[in-house]
Amino acid sequence: MTQASTLSLGPPQNWRIGFIGAGRLGQALAWSLAQAGLKVVAVHSLVLAHANNLAQPLQGCVSMSAQDVVDNCDVVFVTTPDSAIRDACDQLQWRIGQASVHCSGVTEVDALAMALSHGACIGGFHPMQTFGDPHAAVRSLAGCTITLEAQDPGLMEVLLELTQRLGCLANQLPAGMRGRYHAAAGYTSQFINALFDQAVSLWQTWGATEEQALRALLPLAQGTLSSIERAGVARGMPGPVSRADLSSIEKHLYAISPMGKEMLHFYTTLCMRTVALAEKAGGIDEKQATQFRDLLQSDANR
């Protein structure tokens, strides 16, 4: 996929920015760009109330049709649900000298191929942030990483400028990697919920509530994150495997086994991975790693 031309939009303060889609991400990003001194001038949403919510706080921003957004803007963010990005783009007449950019983490940029065929430049702009509350997201956006993708060097310069003005860090992603990139993000976002679900379930076996469990476990998790930040993934890992404590793992397996194969399999799968990390960090040697793996494998095969 090749870009038709190199994008050249002039000074950032003159860029006319528009949004197609006015959900939580669109609202937060539009408000943040406006606070950074950029001109957000147009928005379209199938839900008129959403468009009005986005536009109302922004001076000079008007709710209009999707085609009017394209006709009146230099940079158009397509912030519809992922499943609607291609259809939203395909229905519009784009032009040379503008950019069509989606904000999905997992959808490939070629979902905007229709805009490219009309001569526009296309790209991806994905903030690694949650957007449950747009107002809270605006407050916490600075400092987060935004993943950028663009074949056109002029558009990449635009995306880098927007990222800098938002006070964020840029991560440039090559084409075709969005599935892996988004899966990686899942490990450190929603998969944490799965880990806490298992931990809370264990606490509940002796009558503790979820609130009591979280009060105890959250500081532990935060300490681990701080350790990872200081020392890296392998050397920042705490726990019995990191200190060659085989007997503790034996006790864990004995305690978890009565709770069913699913929980046991979940534990042994995770623990097996910590063995590799501990070996990488130098906390255990090859012989000790083999002892851990043999123990975990024997329990997994029960």
C-alpha positions as CSV (number, residue, x, y, z in Angstrom):
1,M,0.0,0.0,0.0
2,T,1.6,3.3,-1.1
3,Q,0.5,6.8,-0.3
4,A,-0.4,9.1,-3.2
5,S,1.6,12.1,-2.0
6,T,3.4,13.6,0.9
7,L,1.1,15.5,3.2
8,S,1.9,19.2,3.8
9,L,-0.6,21.1,6.0
10,G,1.4,24.2,7.0
11,P,1.6,25.5,10.6
12,P,-0.2,23.3,13.2
13,Q,-2.3,26.2,14.5
14,N,-4.0,26.4,11.1
15,W,-4.9,22.7,10.9
16,R,-8.6,22.1,10.7
17,I,-9.4,19.0,12.7
18,G,-12.7,17.0,12.5
19,F,-14.2,13.9,14.0
20,I,-16.5,11.3,12.5
21,G,-17.7,9.4,15.6
22,A,-18.3,11.2,18.9
23,G,-18.1,8.4,21.5
24,R,-16.0,8.5,24.6
25,L,-12.7,8.3,22.8
26,G,-13.7,10.9,20.2
27,Q,-14.9,13.3,22.9
28,A,-11.7,12.9,25.1
29,L,-9.4,13.3,22.1
30,A,-11.2,16.3,20.6
31,W,-11.3,18.1,24.0
32,S,-7.6,17.3,24.6
33,L,-6.5,18.6,21.2
34,A,-8.5,21.8,21.7
35,Q,-6.9,22.3,25.1
36,A,-3.5,21.9,23.4
37,G,-4.3,24.9,21.2
38,L,-5.4,23.1,18.1
39,K,-8.6,23.9,16.0
40,V,-11.3,21.2,16.3
41,V,-13.9,22.6,13.9
42,A,-16.3,19.8,13.0
43,V,-17.9,16.6,14.3
44,H,-20.4,14.1,13.0
45,S,-22.1,11.3,14.9
46,L,-25.1,9.1,14.1
47,V,-26.2,10.0,17.7
48,L,-26.8,13.8,17.5
49,A,-26.6,14.1,21.3
50,H,-23.0,12.7,21.2
51,A,-22.0,15.2,18.5
52,N,-23.5,18.1,20.5
53,N,-21.7,16.8,23.7
54,L,-18.4,16.9,21.9
55,A,-18.9,20.2,20.2
56,Q,-20.5,22.2,23.0
57,P,-17.4,23.0,25.0
58,L,-15.3,23.8,21.9
59,Q,-15.4,27.3,20.4
60,G,-16.0,27.1,16.7
61,C,-16.8,23.4,16.6
62,V,-20.0,22.5,14.7
63,S,-22.0,19.3,14.3
64,M,-22.5,18.5,10.6
65,S,-22.8,15.6,8.2
66,A,-19.9,13.2,7.7
67,Q,-19.2,14.5,4.2
68,D,-19.2,18.1,5.4
69,V,-16.6,17.1,8.1
70,V,-14.4,15.7,5.3
71,D,-15.0,18.8,3.1
72,N,-14.1,21.2,5.9
73,C,-11.2,19.5,7.6
74,D,-7.5,18.8,6.9
75,V,-7.2,16.0,9.4
76,V,-10.3,13.8,10.0
77,F,-10.2,11.3,12.9
78,V,-12.5,8.3,12.3
79,T,-13.5,7.5,15.9
80,T,-16.4,5.2,15.2
81,P,-16.6,1.6,16.7
82,D,-14.0,-0.6,15.1
83,S,-16.6,-2.5,13.1
84,A,-17.8,0.7,11.4
85,I,-14.5,2.3,10.4
86,R,-14.4,0.8,6.9
87,D,-18.0,1.5,6.1
88,A,-17.8,5.1,7.4
89,C,-14.7,5.8,5.3
90,D,-16.1,4.1,2.2
91,Q,-19.2,6.3,2.0
92,L,-17.2,9.5,1.7
93,Q,-15.5,11.5,-0.9
94,W,-12.0,12.3,0.2
95,R,-9.4,14.5,-1.5
96,I,-5.7,15.0,-2.0
97,G,-4.0,17.1,0.7
98,Q,-6.0,15.8,3.7
99,A,-5.5,13.0,6.2
100,S,-7.9,10.2,7.3
101,V,-6.8,8.7,10.6
102,H,-8.5,6.1,12.7
103,C,-8.0,5.6,16.4
104,S,-8.4,1.8,16.7
105,G,-5.7,-0.3,18.3
106,V,-6.5,-3.5,16.4
107,T,-8.0,-2.5,13.0
108,E,-5.4,-2.2,10.3
109,V,-4.9,1.2,8.6
110,D,-6.0,-0.3,5.3
111,A,-9.6,-0.1,6.5
112,L,-9.2,3.5,5.2
113,A,-8.2,2.3,1.7
114,M,-11.1,4.3,0.1
115,A,-9.6,7.6,1.4
116,L,-6.2,6.5,0.0
117,S,-7.7,5.7,-3.4
118,H,-9.1,9.3,-3.5
119,G,-5.6,10.7,-2.8
120,A,-5.8,11.3,0.9
121,C,-3.1,10.1,3.3
122,I,-4.1,7.5,5.9
123,G,-2.9,6.5,9.3
124,G,-3.5,5.3,12.8
125,F,-3.5,7.2,16.1
126,H,-4.2,5.0,19.1
127,P,-3.8,6.3,22.6
128,M,-2.9,3.5,25.0
129,Q,-5.4,4.7,27.6
130,T,-8.8,3.7,28.8
131,F,-11.8,6.0,28.0
132,G,-14.6,4.9,30.3
133,D,-15.0,8.5,31.4
134,P,-14.0,11.1,28.8
135,H,-13.4,13.8,31.3
136,A,-11.1,11.6,33.4
137,A,-9.3,10.5,30.2
138,V,-8.6,14.1,29.3
139,R,-7.0,14.6,32.8
140,S,-4.9,11.5,32.5
141,L,-3.9,11.5,28.8
142,A,-0.7,13.5,29.2
143,G,2.2,11.0,29.7
144,C,0.5,8.1,28.0
145,T,1.8,6.4,24.9
146,I,0.1,7.0,21.5
147,T,0.8,4.4,18.8
148,L,1.2,6.0,15.4
149,E,1.2,4.4,11.9
150,A,1.5,6.2,8.6
151,Q,3.3,5.3,5.4
152,D,3.4,8.9,4.3
153,P,6.2,10.8,6.0
154,G,4.3,14.1,6.0
155,L,1.4,12.5,7.8
156,M,3.8,10.9,10.3
157,E,5.1,14.4,11.1
158,V,1.6,15.6,11.7
159,L,0.8,12.7,14.1
160,L,4.1,13.2,15.9
161,E,3.3,16.9,16.3
162,L,-0.2,16.1,17.7
163,T,1.3,13.6,20.1
164,Q,3.9,16.1,21.4
165,R,1.3,18.8,21.9
166,L,-0.8,16.3,23.9
167,G,2.2,15.7,26.2
168,C,2.3,12.1,25.2
169,L,5.0,9.6,24.1
170,A,5.0,8.3,20.5
171,N,5.3,4.7,19.5
172,Q,5.7,4.2,15.8
173,L,4.2,0.9,14.6
174,P,5.0,-0.8,11.2
175,A,2.1,-1.9,9.0
176,G,0.5,-5.3,9.7
177,M,1.4,-5.4,13.4
178,R,-1.8,-4.0,15.0
179,G,-3.2,-7.4,16.0
180,R,-0.1,-8.3,18.0
181,Y,0.2,-4.8,19.3
182,H,-3.4,-4.8,20.6
183,A,-3.0,-8.3,22.1
184,A,0.0,-7.2,24.0
185,A,-2.0,-4.3,25.4
186,G,-4.6,-6.8,26.6
187,Y,-2.0,-8.6,28.7
188,T,-1.5,-5.5,30.8
189,S,-5.1,-4.2,30.9
190,Q,-8.0,-6.6,30.9
191,F,-6.0,-9.8,31.6
192,I,-5.1,-8.2,35.0
193,N,-8.8,-8.4,35.7
194,A,-8.7,-12.1,35.0
195,L,-5.7,-12.5,37.4
196,F,-7.5,-10.6,40.2
197,D,-10.7,-12.7,39.6
198,Q,-8.7,-15.8,40.4
199,A,-7.0,-14.3,43.4
200,V,-10.3,-12.9,44.8
201,S,-11.9,-16.3,44.3
202,L,-9.2,-17.9,46.6
203,W,-9.9,-15.2,49.2
204,Q,-13.6,-15.9,49.1
205,T,-13.1,-19.5,50.1
206,W,-12.5,-18.5,53.7
207,G,-15.3,-16.0,53.7
208,A,-13.5,-12.8,52.7
209,T,-15.3,-10.3,50.5
210,E,-14.0,-8.9,47.2
211,E,-13.5,-5.6,48.8
212,Q,-11.3,-7.1,51.6
213,A,-9.3,-9.0,49.0
214,L,-8.7,-6.0,46.8
215,R,-7.7,-3.9,49.8
216,A,-4.9,-6.4,50.5
217,L,-4.0,-7.3,46.9
218,L,-3.9,-4.0,45.1
219,P,-0.9,-2.6,47.0
220,L,0.9,-5.9,46.3
221,A,0.2,-5.5,42.5
222,Q,1.3,-1.8,42.7
223,G,4.5,-2.9,44.3
224,T,5.2,-5.4,41.6
225,L,4.6,-2.8,38.9
226,S,7.0,-0.4,40.6
227,S,9.6,-3.2,40.7
228,I,9.1,-3.9,37.0
229,E,9.5,-0.2,36.3
230,R,12.8,-0.2,38.2
231,A,14.3,-3.5,37.2
232,G,12.5,-4.9,34.2
233,V,10.2,-7.8,33.7
234,A,12.4,-10.7,34.7
235,R,14.5,-9.1,37.4
236,G,11.5,-7.2,38.8
237,M,9.5,-10.4,39.4
238,P,8.9,-11.3,43.1
239,G,7.6,-14.6,44.5
240,P,8.7,-18.1,45.4
241,V,10.0,-19.1,42.0
242,S,12.3,-16.1,41.8
243,R,14.0,-17.3,45.0
244,A,14.0,-21.0,44.2
245,D,11.3,-21.9,46.8
246,L,10.0,-25.1,45.5
247,S,8.2,-26.1,48.7
248,S,5.9,-23.0,48.5
249,I,4.8,-24.0,45.0
250,E,4.1,-27.5,46.2
251,K,1.9,-26.1,48.9
252,H,0.1,-23.8,46.4
253,L,-0.7,-26.8,44.1
254,Y,-1.9,-28.9,47.0
255,A,-4.2,-26.0,48.1
256,I,-5.6,-25.2,44.7
257,S,-6.1,-28.7,43.3
258,P,-9.4,-29.3,45.1
259,M,-10.8,-26.1,43.5
260,G,-11.0,-27.8,40.0
261,K,-8.9,-28.4,36.9
262,E,-9.6,-25.0,35.4
263,M,-8.1,-23.0,38.3
264,L,-5.2,-25.5,38.6
265,H,-4.4,-25.2,34.9
266,F,-4.5,-21.4,35.1
267,Y,-2.1,-21.5,38.0
268,T,0.3,-24.0,36.4
269,T,0.4,-22.2,33.1
270,L,1.3,-18.9,34.7
271,C,3.7,-20.4,37.1
272,M,5.5,-22.2,34.2
273,R,6.1,-18.9,32.6
274,T,7.6,-17.5,35.8
275,V,10.1,-20.3,35.8
276,A,11.4,-19.0,32.5
277,L,11.6,-15.5,33.9
278,A,13.4,-16.6,37.0
279,E,15.9,-18.5,35.0
280,K,16.4,-15.5,32.7
281,A,17.0,-13.2,35.7
282,G,19.5,-15.6,37.2
283,G,17.4,-16.4,40.3
284,I,17.4,-20.1,39.6
285,D,19.8,-22.3,37.6
286,E,18.9,-24.9,35.0
287,K,18.6,-27.8,37.5
288,Q,16.2,-25.8,39.7
289,A,14.2,-24.8,36.7
290,T,13.8,-28.4,35.7
291,Q,12.6,-29.3,39.2
292,F,9.9,-26.6,39.0
293,R,8.8,-27.6,35.5
294,D,8.6,-31.3,36.5
295,L,6.5,-30.4,39.5
296,L,4.2,-28.2,37.5
297,Q,3.9,-30.7,34.6
298,S,3.0,-33.5,36.9
299,D,0.2,-31.5,38.5
300,A,-1.1,-30.3,35.1
301,N,-1.4,-33.9,33.9
302,R,-3.5,-35.0,36.9
